[in-house]
């Protein structure tokens, strides 16, 4: 067993100012996404980078709203409804679901693509390459916070988390950070380097994430208020089914109808 490192979730305190690692990780993820959007703006079909700020703002709002909505509806409906009237939007209490964030980003990116006349699959490919960075950093923040821990185990690297009782558990946050973060980042970079048809990178991201998430859910403790569904499945595994269906459909469509990687971004119908 490995001792759980007691890391203060607050980075530093200066009077009322107390930034947290969780917020910093989100900011770093957004910053990396911003850099990629600017780097590949011409590939996506933008003439300049002036619109990137507005685009990212819209998609970040979509991410937060979607993540909160899905968490409330699928993970914590009764407790949220039993709280004060502002509880459904109280993201400062925690409670954001990745599957909802993905839905929110997808819908807001479709809006952004239509607003600026971009092929959605090009925008989605760039966003997909950026997402593993935010995912990996976010899971490290979960580990620092001592939340979303794994199931009880006797593996040599098990840890006793402060709020999870006396038994050693899988540090599943680190598993997710490694596979959904670093490994997925390397996979997408490799796929991008092969210059596949437009949309393939997004499809590979969706299918790879769903696979990693489903596998890790077997050692991650289900949310206490949800537990197991259908006897043995977790909510994360069930929601990942939708990602597999969407990702598989997008892969088929992109391979059959997608525009070549280096084709002009003005070919909107094919891309």
FENNOR-V701915 format. One record per residue. RES is the residue in one letter. SS is DSSP state (A for helix, B for strand, O for the rest). PHI is phi as a letter, one per 40 degrees, with the letter a starting at -180 (* if undefined). D_FIRST is the distance of its C-alpha to the first C-alpha in whole Angstrom. Layout:
RES/SS/PHI/D_FIRST
RES/SS/PHI/D_FIRST
This chain:
X/O/*/0
X/O/b/4
X/O/c/7
X/O/c/9
X/O/c/12
X/O/c/15
X/O/b/18
X/O/c/21
X/O/d/23
X/B/c/26
X/O/c/27
X/O/a/30
X/O/b/32
X/B/b/36
X/O/g/38
X/O/c/37
X/B/c/36
X/O/a/32
X/O/c/31
X/B/b/28
X/A/d/25
X/A/c/26
X/A/c/30
X/A/c/29
X/A/c/27
X/A/c/30
X/A/c/33
X/A/c/32
X/A/c/31
X/A/c/35
X/A/c/36
X/A/c/35
X/A/c/37
X/A/d/40
X/A/c/40
X/A/c/40
X/A/c/43
X/A/c/45
X/A/c/44
X/O/b/45
X/A/c/48
X/A/c/51
X/A/c/49
X/A/c/48
X/O/h/52
X/O/c/52
X/O/c/55
X/O/a/53
X/O/b/50
X/O/c/52
X/O/c/50
X/A/c/47
X/A/d/46
X/A/c/48
X/A/d/46
X/A/c/42
X/A/d/43
X/A/c/44
X/A/c/41
X/A/c/39
X/A/c/41
X/A/c/41
X/A/c/37
X/A/c/36
X/A/c/39
X/A/c/38
X/A/c/34
X/A/c/35
X/A/c/37
X/A/c/35
X/A/c/32
X/A/c/35
X/A/c/37
X/A/c/34
X/A/b/31
X/O/a/32
X/A/c/36
X/A/c/37
X/A/c/35
X/A/c/36
X/A/c/40
X/A/c/39
X/O/c/39
X/O/c/41
X/O/c/44
X/O/c/42
X/A/d/38
X/A/d/39
X/A/b/39
X/O/c/36
X/A/c/34
X/A/c/33
X/A/c/31
X/O/g/29
X/O/h/29
X/O/b/30
X/O/b/30
X/A/c/30
X/A/d/32
X/A/c/34
X/A/c/34
X/A/c/35
X/A/c/38
X/A/c/39
X/A/c/39
X/A/c/41
X/A/c/44
X/A/c/44
X/A/c/44
X/A/c/47
X/A/c/49
X/A/c/48
X/A/c/49
X/A/c/52
X/A/c/53
X/A/b/53
X/O/g/54
X/O/b/51
X/O/c/50
X/A/d/47
X/A/c/45
X/A/c/46
X/A/c/44
X/A/c/41
X/A/c/40
X/A/c/40
X/A/c/38
X/A/c/36
X/A/c/35
X/A/c/34
X/A/c/32
X/A/d/29
X/A/c/29
X/A/c/29
X/A/c/26
X/A/c/24
X/A/c/24
X/A/c/24
X/A/c/21
X/A/c/19
X/A/c/21
X/A/c/20
X/A/c/16
X/A/c/18
X/A/c/19
X/O/g/16
X/O/b/18
X/O/f/19
X/O/c/15
X/B/c/14
X/O/c/14
X/B/c/12
X/O/a/10
X/O/b/8
X/O/c/7
X/O/c/5
X/O/c/5
X/O/c/5
X/B/b/6
X/O/c/8
X/O/c/12
X/O/d/14
X/O/b/17
X/O/b/15
X/O/g/15
X/O/c/12
X/O/c/10
X/O/c/7
X/B/b/9
X/O/c/10
X/O/c/11
X/A/c/14
X/A/c/16
X/A/c/15
X/A/c/16
X/A/c/19
X/A/c/20
X/A/c/20
X/A/c/22
X/A/c/24
X/A/b/25
X/A/c/25
X/A/c/25
X/A/c/28
X/A/d/29
X/A/c/30
X/A/c/31
X/A/c/34
X/A/c/35
X/A/c/36
X/A/c/37
X/A/c/39
X/A/c/40
X/O/c/42
X/O/f/44
X/O/c/44
X/O/c/46
X/O/c/46
X/O/h/43
X/A/c/41
X/A/d/39
X/A/c/38
X/A/c/38
X/A/c/35
X/A/d/33
X/A/c/34
X/A/c/33
X/A/c/30
X/A/c/29
X/A/d/29
X/A/c/28
X/A/c/24
X/A/c/24
X/A/c/25
X/A/c/22
X/A/c/20
X/O/c/21
X/O/c/20
X/O/b/16
X/B/c/17
X/O/c/18
X/O/c/22
X/O/d/24
X/O/d/24
X/O/c/28
X/O/b/28
X/O/g/26
X/O/c/27
X/B/b/30
X/O/f/32
X/O/g/30
X/O/a/27
X/B/c/27
X/O/b/26
X/A/c/29
X/A/c/27
X/A/c/28
X/A/c/31
X/A/c/32
X/A/c/31
X/A/c/34
X/A/c/36
X/A/c/35
X/A/c/35
X/A/c/39
X/A/c/40
X/A/c/38
X/A/c/40
X/A/c/43
X/A/c/43
X/A/c/42
X/A/c/45
X/A/c/47
X/A/c/46
X/A/c/47
X/A/c/50
X/A/b/52
X/O/c/49
X/O/c/51
X/O/d/51
X/O/d/48
X/O/c/51
X/O/c/53
X/O/d/55
X/O/c/53
X/O/c/56
X/O/c/56
X/O/c/54
X/O/c/55
X/O/c/54
X/O/c/51
